[in-house]
């Protein structure tokens, strides 16, 4: 399988998984929303049952108060209950239309409520026409109590049925919510796994290419002496490098177009889904959509960083005399917002002119200064940049007062995808220092990190000293950003 096919297979599989996760998550969330609707429906039925029973009790209480006192004010609860009880029973019939068992119970309950209200009305009429004694006798001998007990029994049966449905529907809603969470977490884990696998393939291919380039350099050293016996091998190596470069160019096209566009589509439509159906989604659904958008965004960032890494060697500009002092001023200007926000102080000694790719050298300084600010300690960042002649090289040093790096991890941090902290502690993709290493090596130097006394860390890298006069010594320039200056 070619390099292009490996990359397309890895990123394509991750993309398909994200799309499937989005589809399955939407369907699961829709089911969850429907389950929640039924839970609310059951609560409404229970409320209407309580309302019917409360209406009857209010009517009976008002009737008793009138019989005892003959005061018309006691009939107000009775009249209110008569006006609303039939409406509540009708609403109950509509709410339970899908449940034959509840409908049958309502067939018994509805005439009983009418009978109960008629009996209460009869007692009120007896009190008005025949007095308290006759009304009291009717209360003792009447069947209203039996009707009320039967009504309570029927309402109790309906409540038992609704409580059973409420438990069942709540369990279904919880199950669909758990399913959505499992689908999203599992899908994202699989997508990240395939993405990491594709990254490993890129890393291996880059390592193979670097080894091939190193071998070509070594062969060129003794080319005049060994040209005859090594011609065939050099030609083969050249073919291999040409194939690798062509595949890297194709990968850059795939990463910048064929892969990033679908990822933007997934993120955009997932956000549109959340916006359009926001009133129909619960908090879990919004959280799941956030996971999907975050996964797509992080994949876009990782693809962009991989693309930058792959272009260091394939799309670099020719070396030219570069005034590092002037270049550093432009870099610091681009980091102005970051330094102001973190109250960072960045100072530097006079810096030389070197033969370099200005764009890549600027990216090297920007990556190292950004790291110095990001991995800061409790104090505001303090960064010092210096350069000194060391044999045939210029040695640049960038010292900070940050959290520092253990020497046991000093080599590991320059390997692609290697991180010493979690994404929640310090954001990033783990490619920045690998890009720095590749830039320095393209210029024929090396890069390493030291742990100076007093804490912090010092990143050092070398550039070969070109046959260019050093820029005249300049006054030490120090950029200080503080709250008082702002």
N, C-alpha and C positions, 0 to 999 in steps of 0.2 A: 504494500500500500504506500502510495506517495505521500510526501509531507503535506501537500494540499488536502489530499483525501482524509488524512488523519485529523487535521485541524477542522475541516468541515464536518467530519463525523462526530468529533467531540463536542464542538460548539453547537452543531445542529441538533444533536441528541439532547443537550441541555436546554436548548430553545424549545424543542418539542415537549419536553417534560414540563417546562414553565407554562406552555400553552394548555397542556392537558390539566395541569394543576388549576389553572384559571377557570377552565370549563367545568371541571368536577366541583371546584369550590363554589362556583356560581349556582350550580344545580343543588348542591348540598345546602347552601345558604337559603336558596329559595324554599327548599323543603322545610328548613328550620323555621323560616318566617311563617310558612303555612301552619306548622305545628303550634307556633306561638299564638296564631290567630285562634286556633281551636281551644287552646288553654284559656284564652281570654273569653271565648264564647261560653265555656263551661262556667267560669266565674260569673258571667252575666246571668246564666240560668239560675245559679244558686242565689244570686241577689234578688231575682224576681220571685223565687219561691219564698224567700224571707219577707219580701214585700207583701205577698198575698197573705201570709200568716199574720204579719203585723197589721194589715188592714182589717182582718177579721177580729183580731184582739182589740184594736182601737174601736171598732164598731160595737163590740160587746161591752167594752168598758164605758163608752158613751151612753149606751142604752141603759146600763145598770145605774149610772149616775143620774139619768133623767128619772128613772122609776123611783129612786129613793128621794130625790129632791124636787122633781117636776120643774127644774130649772132648764130653760131652753138652751142655755149655753153648753150644757152637757151633750147636746145633740150635734154640736159642731164636728167632733171627731167621727161620729157615726155617719154624718152626711158626707164628709170627706172620703171615708172608707168606701161608702157605696159608690161614689163617683169614680174611684180609681181601681177598685178590685177587679171589675170586669175587664178593664184595660190591661191590667197586669196579667190576668189569666189569658187574654188574647195574645199578648206578647209572648207568654210562655209557650203557647201552642205554635206560634211561628218559629220560635227559637229551637223547639224540639221536633220540628217537622221531619227531620232525618232519623228520628228514633221512634220506631213503632211502640216499644214498651212504654215510653213516657207518654205517647199519645193516648194509649189505652188508659193509663192512670188519670190523665187529664179528662178523659170521657167520664170518669167517676167523680173527679174533683169539681168540675165545673157546675153540674147540677146541685151538688152538695152545698157549694158556696151560695147559690141562688136560694136554696131552701133555708140555709142558715140566716141569710139576710131577711127573708120573708118572715121567719119566726121572730127575729128581733123587731121587725116593723110591727108585727101583731102585738107584741108585748107593749110597745110604745102606744099603740092605739088603745089597748085595754086600760093603760094608765091614764090616758087622756079622758076616756069615757066612763070608766068604772072606778077609778081610784087606785090607791096604793095597795090595798089588801088584795084586790082581784089580780093586779099585776104580779104581786109577790107569789100568789097561788099559781099563776101561770108559769112563773120561773121555776117553782118547785116541781110541778108536774109535767112541764114541757120537755120536748126531746132535743132542745138546742144543745145541751151538754153532750148528748150522744153524737149529734152531728159534728160538734167541734172536735171531739175525740177522734172521730173517723177522718175528719179533714187533716188533723195532725198526723195521723197514721199514713195517709196518702202522700202528704208533703214529705214525711220522713222517708218513704220508699223512693220518692223522686230524688231526694237529696242523696241517698245511698247510691243510686245509679249515677248521678252526676259526679259524686266523689270518686266513684270507680273510674269513670271516664277521665276525670281530672288527673288522677294518678297515672293512668295509661298514657295520656297525651303529654304530660310533663316528662315522663320517661322517654317518650319518642323524641321530644324536642331536645332533651339533654343528649340523647344518643346521636342525633344529627349534628349537634354542635361539636361533640367529640370527634365524629367522623371527619368533619371539615378541618378541624385542627390537625388530625393525624395526616390527612391528605396533603395539606400545605407543608407541614414540617418535613414529611417524608419526601415530597416532590422537590422541595428546595435542597434537601440534603443530597438527593440524587443528582440534581443539576450542578451543585457545587462540586460533587465528586467527579462528574464528567468534565467540568471546567478545569479542575486541578489536573486531571489526566491529560487534557489538551495542553495545559501549561507545562507539564513535565515533558511532553513530546517536544514543545518549542525549546525548552531548556536543553534537552539532549541534542536537538538539531543544532542549536547555537554552539554548544560545546564541541560538537563534531566539526562545525565550520571553523571555530577558533583553532582547534587542533590542526586542521588542514592548512589554515593560513600560517600557523607557526612552522609547520613542516616546510611550506613553500619558502618562508624567510630563511630557514636554515639551509635549504638547498641553494638559494640564491647566493649565500656567502661563498660557497665553493663552486659556483656555476662554471667559471672559466676553466677550472681544473677538471670538472667532472661532467661537462656538458654532453659529451658523447654518450656516456653510459646512463645518464639520468634523463635524457630527452624524452624518452617514452613515458617515464613515470611523471615528469612535470606536465606533459600533455594530458595525462589521465587526471592529475590533480586539478588542472585548469578546467577540464570538463566537469569534474565534480563540483568545483566552486561555482561554475556557471549555472549548473543545474540547481544548486542550493540558492543562488541569488535569484534565479527565475522563480523558484518556489516561494521564496520570501516575498518577492514583489507581488506574486499572486495572493499570498496570505494577507499582505497589507491591503490589497483591494477587497478581499473577502471580509476582513475585519472592519474596514471603514465603510463598506456599503452593504454587502449581503447579510452581515450579521448584526450590525448596529441598527439598521432600519427596522427589522422585525422586533428587536428589543425595545426600540422607542415605541413601536406600535403596541406591544404588550403593555408597557407602562402607561401609555396614553389611554388605551381603551379600559384598562383596569381602573384608572382614576376617573374616567368618564362613567364607568359602571357605579363607582362609589358615589359620585355626585348625583347621577340621575335617580338612583334607587336609595338615596340616603335615608329617606323617611320610612323605607321598608326593611332596613337592615338594623340588626341590633349591634351592641358594642363588639361582640365576638366577630361578627361579619366584617365590621370596619377594621378590626385588628388584623384579620386574615388578609384583607385586601392590601393593608399596609405592608404585610410580609411580602406579598407578591411584587408590589411596586419596588420595595427596597431591594429584593433579589435581582430584579431586572436592572435597576440603577447600578447596583454594585457590579453586575456582569458587564455593563457598558463601560464603567470606569476601568475594570480589569482589562478589557479588550483594548481600550485606548492606551493603557500603560504598556501592554504587550506590543502594540503597534509602535510606540515610541522606542521600545527596547530593540525591536527588530530593525528599525531604520537607522540606528546609530552607525552601523558599518556600511549599510547599503545605500543610504542617501545623504551621507556626510558631504560637506563642502570642502574644496581644496584648502590646504593650510595657507595662512597669510600672516604677515606681521600684525600682532594684536597687542594693543596697549591695555594691559590688565587693569590699570587704574581707571581708565575711561570706561572699560567694559563693566567694572564693578559698580561704578556710579549708576549706570543704566539698570543693573540688576537690583540695586538698593532702591531705586525709584519705583521699580515694579513691585517691590515688597513693602512699599510705604504703608499701606493699610494694615498689613500683618504686624509690622514693627510698632506702629502706633497703638494698635489694639493690645499688644502684649507688653508695651512699655519697654521694648528691647533697646539696648545700646550696642551698636556695631561700630567698631573702630578698626583701622588698618594702617600698616606701615606703607611707605612708598613701594609700589609693585613694578615688576619689570615688563619688558616687551618680549613676547614669545611667539613662535610660529605655531599657529593653532587654527582650528575651525572656530571662528568667533561665536557662532550660534551654540555649538556644543559646549564650549568653555563657559558661556553664560549660563547654560542649563546646569552644568556641573556646580557652579557657585550657588545658583538658586536652590538646587536640591539640598546641598549641604547646609546652607543658611536656614532654609525652611525646617530641616531636621533639628538644627540647634535651637530654634525657637519653639518647635513643637514639643521636644522632649526636655522641657525646662523643669527646674525644681521649684521650690517655694518662692525664691527670689526672682525678680524680673530678669530676663535673659541678658547676659553680657557676653559678647562675641568679639574675638580679636583675630584679625587676619594678618599674616606676615609671610615673607618670602626670603629665602637665603640661597646663595650659590653653594652647591654641594657637588664638587667635582665637575662633571660635564652636564649636570642637571640643575634645574631650579626646583627647590623644595618649598612647596606652599603648605602652610599650617593654618587650620581654622580651629581655634580653641574656644570652648564654651563653659558655662558654669551649670550645666544641666544635670540630669540624673545619672549620667555616666554609663559606661558599658563594661561588663566584666571581660577580662582578657581571654577567658575561655571561649567567649563568643565572638572574639575580634575578627575571625575569618568568616564565620558563618553568616554575618549580617550582609556580606556582599554577594551572597548566593540568591538567585531569583526565588521569590516566594518565601524566603526565610524571614520570620518575624520573632521578636523576643517578647512581644506584648500582644494581648488580645485586641480585636477591633474595637471593643467597647472602651478600652483604656486609651488607645491612640489609634485614630483612623488611618487607613492606608492600605495598599495592596501588597507591600513587600517587594516592590520592583525598583523603587527610587535609587537605592544604593547600588543595585545591580547595574542600573543605567550609568551611574557615576563610574563604576569600575570599567565598564565597557568603553566609555568616553576616554578615560585616562589611558587605557591600554591601546586604543586606536592611535593616540598621540605618542605612543612609545614609552609611557611612564608606568608607574605603579601607585596603588593607593592602599592605605592601612589606617588603623585607628590606635591611639595610645590613651592610657589612663594617667593623666598628670597628677602630681601631688596636690591635695586640696580639693579634689573632686572634679566633676565634669568630665569632658572627653576632648581629645584633640584629633581631628581628621587631617592626615597628611597625604599629599600626593606630589609626584614629581613630573616635570616636563623637561624634555631635553633642551639644553641651552643652545639656541640658534646663533648664527654668526651675525647678530644684530646688536648694535650698541644699546646699552641700557638707557632707559628714559632718564632724563635729569631728575635728580632727587626732588621730590615734591614735599610740600608741607604736609605733615601728618593730618589726615582728614578723619574726623570723627562725627558720626551721625548719632545724635542723642534724641530720643523721643520719650517724653515724660508727660505726666498729667499737667504740670505747670506750663510746659511748652505749648501744649494744645490749647 
